[in-house]
Amino acid sequence: PNVSYLTAIDRYAIVSIVVLLILCAWHAIIGTIVFIRDRYDALSPGSR
């Protein structure tokens, strides 16, 4: 039936999607930081 309010399962689905988006962004940011840091360390003079 069509209802004009969010049910518990609707809220659960929305929160789950938001959590997944946050985790994807978190892993993308951390992966980028590690990649850039490793690349910078390899190019910087005095490494090795």
N, C-alpha and C positions, 0 to 999 in steps of 0.2 A: 504493500500500500504506500501511497505517497504521503509523507509526513513533512511538516515544515520545521522540524527540529532534528538535531543529531542524536542518533541512538548510541548506545555504548559501543557497538561494533564499528560505527562510523568514527567515533573518537579514537578508538584503538587503531584503526587503519590509518587515520591522519597522523597520529603520533608516531606510528611505525615508519611511515614514509619520511617524516621529518627527521627521525633518528637516523635512518639510512642516508639521507642527504647530508646530515652533519658528519657522519662517519666517513662518507666518501670524500667530502671536502677536507676533513682532518687528514686522511691518508694521502690525498693529493698534495696537501701543503707539506707534510712531513717528508714525503718522497721527493718533492722538489728541493726542499732545504738540504736533504742528504745528498742529492745528485749535484747540486751547485757547490756544496762544501767539498765533496770529493773531487770535483773537477778543479776547484780553486786550489785545493791542497796539491794536486798533481802538477799544476802549472806554476805554483809559487816557487821562487828560487829558494834553495836551501832545503827543499824536501828531498830526502835521500842523499 
